[in-house]
Structure formats: structure tokens, C-alpha cells
Amino acid sequence: MAKSKRRWLIERKKDVFFRQAKELGYESRAIFKLKYIDSMFNILKEGNIVIELGCSPGGWSLYILEKIGESGKLYAIDKAPLPIKRKYPQIEFIQTDVLQSDFLDILSKKMVSDSVDVILSDLAPNMTGKYELDYYRQIALVKISIATIEKFLKRGGSAVVKVFEGPESQNLRKLFLSKFKFVHSVKPPASRKHSSEFYLVGLRYFGGAYST
Ligand SMILES: C[S@@+](CC[C@H](N)C(=O)[O-])C[C@H]1O[C@@H](n2cnc3c(N)ncnc32)[C@H](O)[C@@H]1O
């Protein structure tokens, strides 16, 4: 086994959030990031229609399903499979690459309504360890998340988008400020300390043209 993989496995064994996620039957430790953000801003409510970008392996999805209840609807998207064991009628999983040019049309055809209460994106590229490459791949994912918000989020809706700290952070924050009444940058305790990720949280969407 490669040294880096062995180190990663040892780190994971010591990881409190990973152990808690396993004990509670969640698919990934990532759930604690969304739980933390939702506990701060009360984003997810019973009956909500939600789009989730980058849903696999399904930690966030299980939390969202708990919060929106049986009257809600979750459109969960990833290029990887979603290994949730139980069947939930409220979830529609769409396995597709969000970077393909007709992604928004594919999503539109699956949706019953264009009026979505909450859009969440935990999209992240496969990391190569080369900062610039990883950073700009992540920016491409942030841009499609923003395009999804512009197409589907209803007025007054909320969004959470994963971003990596870097040269575009200020522009992205300004862009969020041009679309949402309240904007927050959040680094949940469950984010790994050495990770540059944080989440842009937008509350009370009022729209606006996309320009950086
Ligand atoms: C950090 S993981 C998401 C974890 C998830 N929130 C959870 O709680 O289990 C990021 C996800 O983004 C997905 N992803 C990355 N690039 C993508 C793309 N171009 N199209 C669709 N999904 C993509 C990956 O497949 C991966 O499952």
C-alpha cells in the first residue's frame, strides 16, 4: 500500500467526525459540515424542494431527507453512483457530469417545477495535489453551481456552495452579495484543518445578472 494512502487511513481512524458518522449510519463525515451550517442559519425545512450538487456518497443527502420530510423533494446529482441503501420516494438521483454543456437542460427536464427552495453544492474535483490545477477545476464547479442557482432558485431561497480559498474568493463573495440579501463565509469544524475549503452561504435570493 502506498505511504500516502496508509497515512490517510490512519488519520481517518483517529477522525472523530468519521467515527461519529459511522456510528450514526451516515455514508460520510461530510454530513457534519452541512449539519453545522444548517444549525447556524436554519436553511432546510419540511416540504422544501432541494437541488444537491455533488451528492455522493450521500452523507448530506440523508441529512437533507431527514429535514425535508416526506412532503419534500430532493434532486441529488453526481457523476459517481449514490450508494444509499434504503429507498426514499422523495429523492431523484441524477447521475451525470455537471460540467457537460447541456447539464442545466438535463436537470430542467427532470424537474417538475423551476422554483427551488434550497440549492446546495459540495462539488469537489479529484485532487491532484497541484494547487493551480485543483483550484481552477474547483472554480469551474463553483461556476456551474452559480448557474444552477440562477436558473432554478426561487426568490427568497437559500444556497450553500463549497469554495476553495484563493484568488477568486473575494469576487465570488461579491457575486453572492449581488444576489443574496445575506452572505456568510463558513468553515465548519468538520472541515479538515489543512483543507482550504469553506462554504459561501447565501440567504434570501433576489437574483441579478451574472458578472464577475
Ligand atoms: C466532497 S464529495 C461530496 C460529499 C457529499 N456531500 C456527502 O456528504 O457524501 C464531492 C463530490 O463531487 C462530485 N463531482 C466532482 N466533479 C463532478 C462533476 N463534474 N459532475 C458531477 N459530480 C462531480 C464527486 O463525484 C464527489 O462525489
The ligand as an ORCA input file, in Angstrom:
! r2SCAN-3c Opt
* xyz 0 1
  C     -16.858     16.025     -1.320
  S     -17.737     14.933     -2.335
  C     -19.388     15.183     -1.815
  C     -19.717     14.533     -0.491
  C     -21.196     14.600     -0.159
  N     -21.616     15.946      0.167
  C     -21.563     13.702      1.019
  O     -21.993     14.223      2.049
  O     -21.452     12.489      0.903
  C     -17.681     15.749     -3.895
  C     -18.470     15.069     -4.985
  O     -18.412     15.906     -6.168
  C     -18.567     15.036     -7.274
  N     -18.161     15.695     -8.532
  C     -16.963     16.255     -8.815
  N     -16.936     16.722    -10.087
  C     -18.171     16.438    -10.612
  C     -18.751     16.656    -11.894
  N     -18.073     17.260    -12.873
  N     -20.025     16.248    -12.109
  C     -20.722     15.635    -11.102
  N     -20.210     15.378     -9.872
  C     -18.951     15.777     -9.624
  C     -17.660     13.861     -6.919
  O     -18.012     12.725     -7.680
  C     -17.906     13.714     -5.426
  O     -18.843     12.692     -5.163
*
